[in-house]
Every structure is written in C-alpha cells, then in structure tokens.
C-alpha cells in the first residue's frame, strides 16, 4: 500500500544468494531466499502472508484464464512472413517476388514515413492470449490444462491470470 495501491509480489525458482547484489538482497526478508522471476499482481483477492506458497487451487473457481508470455523468436524475417504482405507475381518475367515494394514518396515528403512495415526481427515479444478455457487442474502434479495456444517456447515462464474479458 506504499505506492497508493494494494498488490502482491510473487516469485518463483530460487536463486543462489551469491548471485544476488546487496540492494536486491535487501528487498527480501530474513529467511526468504531470493527468486529468479518476480511479478507484481494488483488487486489480489486471496489473503496471504510473506513467504506463503501458492498453488493452483487459486484457479479452482475460474473457467477462463489469460496467459502472458514471450513469443518464440523467429529471427530476421521479410515482409511476407512478418506482415502478411501478398508479394508479387511468380511468373511472366517478374523480378518482384517477396519484396516489400514502394516504401515512400518521391518529391514530397521524399522520405519513408515512420512506422512503415518493413523486414526486421520477428517474435521474442511479450504476448497475451486471452480467454483460454481451463480443461482441468491436477494439484498433485501441479499442472493446469488449458485449451488453446500458449505463447513461448518449451519450458518458458508464463503468467497465468484470471480472464479480464470473460468470467
């Protein structure tokens, strides 16, 4: 409540204390080991104390969740893959197959407008998939089954939260 709102800070995967700087170590109370991944959740409904361990039983009342993660990086890609451009003709002597075509104007303004869709790095960005249905929760194995696409590669960290647009 120090910054004008109520929030809960959750951490996962313990970190070696030798890998933590003194300012970061000072954020943890005595007896709590530093964590690798830390996320702050506002308006957290469940009452919990410092150092409590939370499980999947939090999601037992929910039918839909939002999943936030980092999308898979695809490297440097052209406009056809990155922005779904149509491309040019494949035959009849055309030399314009996968290029992006015209990017700007001639005499005026004689520059490329900012934000023009061009080739570049694709993926590796924060991505949210909304309204994934919960098919089941296995508290013994600590596994949640959801129907749909979950962003990220295998073994990547994701944030699962209550669906904002659907209950």
N, C-alpha and C positions, 0 to 999 in steps of 0.2 A: 504494500500500500504506500510505499515510499514515493513512487512517481505518479500518484494520482489514480491508479487503477489496481485492481486485485489480479494477481497472476500466480501461477505455479511454474517453477523451473524444474524440468525433468532431465535426467541424464542417463546415458546407457554406455555400456562397455567400459570397464575400469581402465585407468591409465596409470602407468608407472609413476610413482611420486618423484623419481629422479628426472622425469621428462617434463615436469611442470615448473614454470617460473614462480618466483615468490609472490608476485601480485596475484596470479591466478590461484595459487595455493591458499592465499588469504581469503578467497571467496568461499571456501569450504569450511564447515565447522569441524571441530575436533572429532575424530572417529569416522568421518566420512571420506572415502577415497575419491580422488579426482576422476572425472569421467571424460571419455573421448568426445562424445556428441551431447550437446546441451541444447534444449529447446524450451522456450517460454510459451506457456499457454495462458491466455487471458480467459476470464470467466469460467474457471474450472469448477465444476459443480460438486465434486467429491471433497469432503474434508480429509486432509492428510497432514501428517506431521513431518518434520525434517528427517530424512533418512528412510522414510517408508518405501516399501517396494510395491509397485502397482502392477496388476496383471490384466489379462484380457477380460476379466469379469466386468470391467468398466463398460464394455460394449454389449453386454447381455440385453440391455433394453433397446438397443438401436437396430434398425433394419437396413439402413444405408449409411455408408461412410464416404468421406473424401480421402484420397491418398495423394500425398505430395512427395515427390522425389526428383532426382536429377535424371533427365532423359539420356539415353545412350548416345554417346558422341559418334558422329559419322564422318568426322574429318572435313576436309575442304571439298565442297560439292558445287556443281554447276546449278544454273537457274532451273533446269528442268526437274531435277530431283529436289532442290531446296525450296522452290517457289511454285512448282507445278506448271511451269511455262509449257506451251504446246510444242515449241520447236518449229523448224522449217520443213520444207519438202524433202523427202528422202531420195527422189529420183529426178529425172528430166534435167540433168546437168546442174542441179542446185549445189552450191557450196556452203549453204547455210542450213546446218542440221540441228545442232544442240546449243547454238549461241544465243545470247540474250537479245540481240537486235539493237535497235536505236536506244541510246541511253540519255540523250539530251537534245537541246535545240541548237540551231546554227548561229545566226547573227545576234539574236537576243533571246534569252539571257546568256547565251554562249557558255553554259556551264551545266554540270549534272546536278539536278535537284537533290537535296539531302533526303535520305530515306529511300532512294531508288533501289528496287530489288535487284541485287547482283549476286554473283557467286561469292562463296565465303564459307566459314566454319559453320557446320550444321550440328545441332544436338548439343548435349552437355549443358543444358539449361534447366532451371527449376521448372517443373511441370506438375500441374494439379489435374487429376482425373476425378470428376465429381460423380456422386450418386452410384457408387458400386454397391450392389446388393450383397449382404452378408449371408453366405450359404451355411456356415457353421463355425463354431468355436470349440476347439479342443484345449481345455485349460491344462490337461496333464502334459501334453506335448508343447504347449504354449504356441499354438498355431491358429490363425484365423483364415478361413476360406472365403474369398470374395470372387464375384463373377465379373469379369472384365479385365481390361488392360491395366497393369500396374507399371508406372514409369520406372526406368532404371534397369541396370544390368543385374545379373545374378549376384546375390549377396550384398547388394547395395542397401543403404539405410533409407527407409521411407518413414514418413509421418502419417499416421492414421488418425483421423479426427471425425467427429460427428458430421454428417452431411449438412451443409449450410442451407441448401435449397430444397431439401426433402427430408421428411422425418421418418 
